[in-house]
Every structure is written in C-alpha cells, then in structure tokens.
Amino acid sequence: MVSERLRGSTLSRRVQRYTKVSSVFGGLAARWAGYYYLGLGLDNDLHAADLRRTLGDLKGPLMKVAQMLSTIPNALPREYAEQLGQLRSNAPSMGWSFVKRRMRVELGDDWLSRFDNFEREAVAAASFGQVHRAYIDGGISVACKLQYPDMASVVETDLKQLKLLFSLYRRYDSSIDPSQIFDELADRLHEELDYHRELKHLSLYRAILCEEPGLNIAKPFCELSTQRLLTMGWLEGHSLLDYKESSQSIRNLLAMRLFRGWYLPFYKFGTIHADPHLGNYSVADDHTINLLDFGCVRLFRPTFVRGVIDLYEALQSGDRDLAVHAYETWGFSGLSEEVIEILNLWARFVYAPLLDDRTRQIQDVASEGVYGLDVAEKVHKGLREQGGVTPPREFVFMDRAAIGLGGVFLHLQAKLNWHQMLQGLIDGFDEESLKVRQTGLLTEIGLPAP
C-alpha cells in the first residue's frame, strides 16, 4: 500500500511538472510563432523577464540549463541572456520526512546509526538535490548531497521541451544552429544525475591539484555514497563576493588561484570544471579557494586542447591558416572567409587579456550587463547575415568556463598579468605527453577517455 501511494505521488509530480513546463514553453512558442508567421510584435524584454520568473519557480534542470545558456555566447538574444543570468538556485529544501525516506533507500534502514549526528535542516538546496551537514568517526564534519526523487524522469521531461524550444528558436533566428548545444547540455545533465561519477570527478581533481597551493577539494567518502547520495568532507568558507572590498593583493591572489584551479587541469590533463558560477566555490579564512560541486566536469581530447593553444598562437602571430586549423580542430566546418573573421572577432575578445603581456584587468573597457555580451551581440548579428553556424559540442563548455570566470574576475576587479599566467601553463606543451597523463589518470580513477 505504501509503495502504491509513493508511485501515485511520483506520477502526480511528473504530471504537475509536465503541465508547468509545457505551459512555460507553450507560451514562448506562441510568442515566437506570432512573430515569425504573423508579423506580430515580440517584446523580448518583457517576455524574457516573465520567463525568468517562471523558471525561477520551476527550479530543477531547467533552472540549470537557463543559467548555462545565459553564459554561452550567441545561444540566446541579449534580453534573454541578461534575464536568465539573474537566476539563482535557491530552491526550498525538502523536509525531514523526505530526507529519512531517501536516506533509508540509499544506505539502508540503519542509515542514521552510521553518523554521529545528522542535521535535519538542509544547509543548501539547488537544482538536483540538497545538502545536509553531518558528523562521523568522532567528529569529522561531512556534507551529504542527497538527490531529489525521480530526477531522471524530470530531466527527460525538461529536455524534451527544451528540444522543441530550440527547434522553434531556430526558425526565429537562424544565426546559431543549437543542435550541438542541446546534445552537449543533455549529456552533462545526465552525468550530473550520477553521483558515482561526481565522486570520481572529486578524486580526479584531488589528484590533479594535490600539489597546487591555495586550492582545496573535499575528500569523498565512498562507503557513505551511492548513485544518488554523495558524502564528502565539509569545507568551511565564505562567498567570493564577500571579498569585493578586500585589498587589491588579496583580490589578485583569489583570482590567480581561481585561474590556476580552472586552467591547470585543462592544459595539463584535458579537463575543466564546466560550471563556474559563484555557488561552486568558496573562500577559506586563509584565502584558500574551496572548489565545490563537481557534477559538471568536461573531459577533452588532447587534439582539442592543442587547438585552443593553436588559436592563441594564431592570434598572437596573425597566422590566419593556423586559426582556421584551430577552428576545424574544434569541430567547425565549411567556414567561409566572412565567418572566419566573425569567429576571430569573438576569439580576439576572449583571448585579449591573454595576449597582452602586462598587468591589467580581464576587461579594460567597462561594460554593462553580462560579461562579453556586447561582443557576442556583434558576432550574433554577423553570423545571422552569413547564414548561421553550428557551434561544435566541445566549444560549448570551454567557452562557458572562459566567460563565467571572466565575470568573476570582473567582480574582483583583479589586476594580473594573464599572459604570463597562461604561458606558465602552456610552455613546452606536448600533445602526446598530455594524452599519456590523461589516459593514465583516468584509467586509475575509472573514468572513460573522452
């Protein structure tokens, strides 16, 4: 009888969510259809604000997708990028009855006896689950990340609606073919449901950054983790925004550590933390950066990493052929001279601080709104005039990391020699050596090669 009630409750939740999601995207589709077929006016500002409010109420995967899309250049019009960039994952936490049921499923009837203390109130609640603080082995503090029920079906429901939305948006604006963006988002969302995989990501980053000063990654506790429960060491820290008024030297130190925390793994092992929003790191009292939430990690082929360096060197030397080779290595194809120049416009913006051998902010010219949006708008317009382009999958989260971190560096108003920091990571780069390091570490940890 109890299981039947639970199944009925689960079905009810699915129906309710499907109705809400369908309503949200049905309204958006109707507006775009009216614009496309009937020539009706489309107030993007008004509708984007309405969409942000609605998605904020829905929470779940759509919240995370919206946050991601807001930082992927050209994926959305300016009005939508600005509004969706304001979304925050502040979902209300589930109550103690839910926690007891879910923990019993994951660790067995005697689950509570495996902890010295387990706090009833969640300390954080986000898109896929909530976090509780607990204590084990005589006082060791741990964070237990518990996934909400039925999230796999929720993700599938949301992705179906998102795919429909992308196809409609393609008719409204042909400058970007979002098919590869959708596939990439879908794969990352599915991976985020697997806490076994996230535990391996934790182990991967602990191995990569074990000798890097000023960076801390929580220790995973395998015996208290399952596919839908992840237990890891508790890391004390403050919001990065708490340091906006700190001295220039402290803000520079934090930015330097974030830069190395993201890009040392990429250039040395072909992996990147693909979700650099402010909730995914904190700052300890000694200014150590705590890197958090490793659900969204992207592994890259060594040839792609080589392509990223090739484009940097092409822009540095003005070598057009090398730039084209880099784009093709990334997965762009059929590039005309005009499209190449438009892509170079975006590349020059992203690489500008890395090419400039001096101490400077990440962006010298002040701009309003989302970091990089002014340039992205010019690129979007140019691509639309040239008939559009299909961004390759691997491009999506590499670009997201660059733009997301750029926004953080602007918050800190950090002044560093970004050029010298990059050179310190890529000097002597060898693609074959990267492949050997990557293969060896992934095999040791049990992750598949990209």
C-alpha positions in Angstrom: 0.0 0.0 0.0 2.8 2.4 0.9 4.7 1.7 -2.4 1.4 2.3 -4.3 1.0 5.6 -2.6 4.6 6.6 -3.4 4.1 5.6 -7.0 1.0 7.6 -7.2 2.7 10.6 -5.6 5.6 10.3 -8.1 3.2 10.1 -11.1 1.3 13.1 -9.8 4.6 15.1 -9.5 5.5 14.1 -13.1 2.1 15.3 -14.4 2.3 18.5 -12.5 5.8 19.3 -13.7 5.0 18.3 -17.3 2.0 20.7 -17.2 4.1 23.6 -15.8 6.9 23.1 -18.3 4.6 22.7 -21.2 2.8 25.9 -20.2 6.1 27.8 -20.0 7.4 26.7 -23.3 4.0 26.7 -25.0 3.7 30.4 -24.2 7.2 31.1 -25.5 6.5 29.1 -28.7 3.2 31.0 -29.3 5.0 34.3 -29.0 7.8 33.3 -31.4 5.2 31.8 -33.8 3.2 35.0 -33.8 6.4 36.9 -34.6 7.6 34.5 -37.3 4.4 33.7 -39.1 2.0 36.6 -38.3 4.5 39.5 -38.0 3.2 40.3 -34.5 5.5 42.4 -32.3 7.7 40.5 -29.9 8.7 42.4 -26.7 11.8 40.4 -25.8 12.5 42.4 -22.7 9.0 41.8 -21.2 8.9 38.1 -22.2 12.5 37.4 -21.0 11.6 38.8 -17.6 8.5 36.7 -17.5 10.4 33.6 -18.5 13.0 34.3 -15.7 10.3 34.5 -13.1 8.6 31.3 -14.3 11.8 29.3 -14.5 12.7 30.6 -11.0 9.5 29.0 -9.7 10.1 25.7 -11.5 13.6 25.1 -10.3 15.2 21.7 -11.3 17.1 21.1 -14.5 15.5 24.0 -16.4 17.0 26.4 -13.9 20.5 24.9 -14.5 20.0 24.9 -18.3 18.9 28.5 -18.3 21.9 29.5 -16.2 24.2 27.7 -18.7 22.6 29.2 -21.7 22.9 32.7 -20.3 26.7 32.4 -20.4 27.1 30.6 -23.8 27.8 33.4 -26.3 25.2 33.8 -29.0 23.0 31.0 -27.7 20.3 33.5 -26.8 19.3 37.1 -27.6 20.7 39.8 -25.3 17.4 40.3 -23.4 17.2 36.6 -22.5 20.8 36.2 -21.6 20.6 39.2 -19.2 17.4 38.0 -17.5 18.3 34.3 -17.3 21.8 35.2 -15.9 20.0 36.6 -12.8 18.5 33.1 -11.9 19.8 31.6 -8.7 19.4 28.1 -7.4 17.6 28.8 -4.2 15.1 26.0 -4.2 13.2 25.4 -0.9 14.6 22.3 0.8 12.6 19.1 1.3 11.5 18.3 4.9 12.8 15.7 7.3 10.3 13.0 6.3 11.6 13.2 2.8 15.2 13.0 4.0 14.6 9.9 6.1 12.9 8.1 3.3 15.6 8.9 0.8 18.5 8.1 3.1 16.8 4.8 4.0 16.7 3.9 0.3 20.4 4.9 -0.2 22.0 3.5 2.9 19.5 1.1 4.4 17.2 1.1 7.5 20.1 1.7 9.9 21.4 4.7 8.0 21.2 7.1 10.9 23.4 4.9 13.1 26.3 5.4 10.6 26.5 9.0 11.6 27.4 10.6 15.0 25.0 13.3 14.1 22.9 14.2 11.0 21.4 17.7 10.9 17.8 17.7 10.0 17.8 21.1 8.2 19.4 21.4 4.8 22.2 23.9 4.6 21.7 24.3 0.8 19.2 23.3 -1.8 19.7 23.6 -5.5 18.6 22.2 -8.9 19.1 18.5 -8.4 19.3 18.0 -4.6 20.0 19.4 -1.2 23.0 19.3 1.2 22.9 18.3 4.9 25.8 18.6 7.3 26.6 15.5 9.4 29.4 14.2 11.6 31.2 10.8 11.5 34.0 9.0 13.3 34.1 11.0 16.4 33.5 14.5 14.9 34.6 14.6 11.3 32.3 17.1 9.6 30.9 15.9 6.2 28.5 17.3 3.6 25.8 14.8 2.4 24.4 15.8 -1.0 21.0 14.0 -1.5 19.3 13.9 -4.9 15.6 14.7 -5.1 13.4 11.8 -6.1 12.6 10.9 -9.7 15.1 13.4 -11.1 15.9 11.2 -14.1 12.3 11.5 -15.4 12.3 15.2 -14.6 15.4 15.7 -16.7 13.9 13.8 -19.6 10.6 15.8 -19.4 12.6 19.1 -19.4 14.9 18.1 -22.2 12.0 17.1 -24.5 10.5 20.6 -24.0 13.9 22.2 -24.4 14.5 20.4 -27.7 11.2 21.7 -29.0 12.0 25.2 -27.9 15.4 25.0 -29.7 13.7 23.9 -32.9 11.3 26.8 -32.7 14.0 29.3 -31.9 16.0 28.1 -34.9 13.1 29.3 -37.1 13.0 32.6 -35.3 16.8 33.2 -35.6 19.0 31.2 -37.9 22.3 32.6 -36.9 23.1 29.7 -34.5 22.1 26.1 -35.0 21.6 24.9 -31.4 21.6 21.1 -32.1 25.1 20.5 -30.8 24.5 22.8 -27.8 21.4 20.7 -27.0 23.3 17.4 -27.2 26.1 18.8 -25.0 23.7 20.1 -22.4 21.7 16.8 -22.4 24.9 14.7 -21.8 26.1 17.0 -19.0 22.7 16.9 -17.3 22.6 13.1 -17.4 26.1 12.9 -16.0 25.1 15.2 -13.1 22.5 12.7 -12.0 25.2 10.1 -11.4 26.8 10.8 -8.1 29.2 7.8 -8.6 30.6 9.8 -11.5 30.9 13.0 -9.5 32.7 11.1 -6.7 35.3 10.1 -9.4 35.5 13.7 -10.6 36.4 14.7 -7.0 39.1 12.1 -7.0 40.3 13.3 -10.4 40.7 16.9 -9.2 42.2 15.9 -5.9 44.9 14.0 -7.9 45.5 16.8 -10.4 45.7 19.7 -7.8 47.2 17.8 -4.8 50.4 19.9 -5.1 48.8 23.2 -6.1 48.9 25.7 -3.2 45.8 27.6 -2.2 43.2 25.2 -3.7 41.2 22.7 -1.7 38.9 19.8 -2.9 36.8 17.8 -0.5 37.7 14.2 0.3 35.0 11.8 -0.9 33.6 9.1 1.5 32.9 6.2 -0.8 31.3 4.0 1.9 28.6 6.7 2.5 28.0 7.5 -1.2 25.7 5.9 -3.8 24.5 6.9 -7.2 22.1 9.4 -5.6 23.9 10.3 -2.4 27.4 11.9 -2.3 29.2 12.3 1.0 32.3 14.4 1.1 34.4 16.3 3.6 32.9 19.6 4.8 34.8 22.7 3.7 34.3 25.9 5.6 34.3 29.1 3.5 32.8 32.4 2.6 31.2 33.7 -0.6 33.7 35.2 -3.0 31.6 38.3 -3.2 32.5 38.9 0.5 36.0 39.8 -0.7 35.0 42.5 -3.3 36.1 45.2 -0.8 39.3 43.5 0.2 42.8 44.8 -0.6 44.0 44.6 -4.2 46.6 42.0 -3.3 44.0 39.7 -1.7 41.7 40.0 -4.7 44.6 39.3 -7.1 45.5 36.2 -5.0 42.0 34.8 -5.2 41.8 35.5 -9.0 45.2 33.8 -9.6 44.1 30.7 -7.6 40.8 30.5 -9.5 42.6 30.9 -12.8 45.0 28.0 -12.0 42.2 25.9 -10.5 40.4 26.0 -13.8 43.1 26.0 -16.4 45.9 23.9 -14.9 43.6 20.8 -15.2 42.7 21.8 -18.7 46.2 22.3 -20.2 47.9 19.5 -18.2 45.1 16.8 -18.2 42.4 17.9 -20.7 39.6 18.5 -18.1 37.7 21.5 -17.0 35.2 22.4 -14.3 32.4 23.4 -16.6 30.1 25.3 -14.2 32.0 28.3 -12.8 29.1 30.1 -11.1 29.6 31.8 -7.7 27.9 28.9 -5.8 30.6 26.4 -6.9 33.5 27.8 -4.8 34.1 29.5 -1.5 37.0 31.1 0.2 38.5 29.8 3.5 39.8 32.2 6.2 43.4 31.7 4.9 42.2 32.7 1.3 42.4 29.1 0.1 39.8 28.5 -2.7 37.4 25.6 -2.0 36.3 24.1 -5.3 32.8 22.7 -4.9 30.2 20.7 -6.9 32.0 18.5 -9.5 28.8 17.3 -11.2 29.5 19.2 -14.4 33.1 18.3 -15.5 34.1 18.2 -19.2 36.9 15.9 -20.5 38.5 17.0 -23.8 40.5 15.2 -26.4 44.2 16.2 -26.4 43.7 17.4 -30.0 41.1 19.9 -28.8 43.5 21.3 -26.2 46.1 21.6 -28.9 43.5 23.5 -31.0 42.9 26.0 -28.1 46.6 26.7 -27.9 46.9 26.9 -31.7 44.2 29.7 -31.8 46.0 31.6 -29.1 49.3 31.4 -31.1 47.5 32.2 -34.4 46.0 35.4 -32.9 49.4 36.3 -31.4 51.2 35.9 -34.7 48.4 36.9 -37.1 48.6 33.4 -38.7 45.2 33.1 -40.5 45.8 29.5 -41.6 46.6 28.3 -38.1 43.4 30.0 -36.8 41.4 28.1 -39.4 43.1 24.9 -38.5 42.3 25.5 -34.8 38.6 26.1 -35.6 38.5 22.9 -37.7 40.2 21.0 -34.9 37.4 22.2 -32.5 34.8 20.9 -35.0 33.7 23.9 -37.0 33.3 23.0 -40.7 32.6 24.7 -44.1 33.9 28.1 -42.9 33.8 31.0 -45.3 36.2 33.9 -45.2 33.4 36.0 -43.7 32.5 33.5 -41.0 36.2 33.1 -40.1 36.5 36.8 -39.5 33.4 36.8 -37.3 34.7 33.9 -35.2 38.0 35.8 -34.9 36.1 38.8 -33.6 34.9 36.6 -30.7 38.3 34.9 -30.3 40.1 38.2 -30.0 37.8 39.3 -27.2 38.2 36.0 -25.2 42.0 35.9 -25.8 42.7 39.6 -25.5 43.9 39.6 -21.8 46.0 36.5 -22.5 47.7 38.2 -25.5 48.5 41.4 -23.6 51.8 41.0 -21.7 51.1 43.5 -18.9 49.3 43.7 -15.6 45.6 44.6 -16.3 42.0 43.8 -15.5 40.4 41.0 -17.5 38.5 43.7 -19.4 39.9 47.2 -19.7 36.8 48.8 -21.1 33.8 48.9 -18.8 30.6 47.4 -20.0 27.1 46.9 -18.5 25.3 43.6 -18.2 26.7 40.1 -18.8 30.5 39.9 -19.4 31.1 39.7 -23.2 27.5 40.3 -24.2 28.3 43.4 -26.3 30.8 41.4 -28.5 28.5 38.4 -28.6 25.8 40.6 -30.0 28.0 41.7 -32.9 29.0 38.1 -33.5 25.4 37.0 -33.5 24.4 39.7 -36.0 27.3 38.8 -38.3 26.6 35.1 -38.2 22.9 35.7 -39.0 23.9 37.8 -42.0 26.2 35.0 -43.2 23.6 32.2 -42.9 24.5 30.9 -39.5 26.9 28.4 -38.0 26.7 25.2 -35.8 28.9 25.5 -32.7 30.6 22.2 -32.0 29.9 20.4 -28.8 33.3 20.8 -27.2 33.2 24.5 -27.8 30.2 25.0 -25.5 31.6 24.4 -22.1 35.1 25.6 -22.9 33.6 29.0 -23.8 31.2 28.9 -20.8 34.2 28.5 -18.5 36.1 31.4 -20.1 33.1 33.8 -19.8 32.0 32.6 -16.4 35.4 33.1 -14.9 35.8 36.4 -16.7 32.7 37.6 -14.9 34.2 36.5 -11.6 37.5 38.3 -12.3 35.5 41.5 -13.1 33.6 41.2 -9.8 37.0 41.0 -8.0 38.5 43.8 -10.2 41.6 41.7 -10.2 44.7 43.1 -11.9 47.1 40.4 -13.1 49.4 39.5 -16.0 47.1 36.9 -17.5 49.5 36.4 -20.4 52.3 35.3 -18.2 50.0 33.0 -16.1 48.9 31.3 -19.3 52.4 31.0 -20.7 53.4 29.3 -17.5 50.8 26.6 -18.2 51.4 26.0 -21.9 55.2 26.5 -22.3 56.6 23.2 -23.6 53.1 21.8 -24.3 53.2 18.4 -25.9 50.0 16.7 -27.1 51.3 13.2 -26.8 52.5 13.8 -23.2 49.1 15.2 -22.3 47.5 12.0 -23.8 49.7 9.8 -21.7 49.0 11.8 -18.5 45.3 11.9 -19.2 44.9 8.2 -20.1 46.9 7.1 -17.0 45.0 9.2 -14.5 41.5 8.4 -16.0 42.3 4.7 -16.0 43.5 4.8 -12.4 40.3 6.6 -11.3 37.9 4.6 -13.5 36.7 7.3 -15.9 36.3 6.7 -19.6 38.6 8.7 -22.0 36.9 11.5 -24.0 
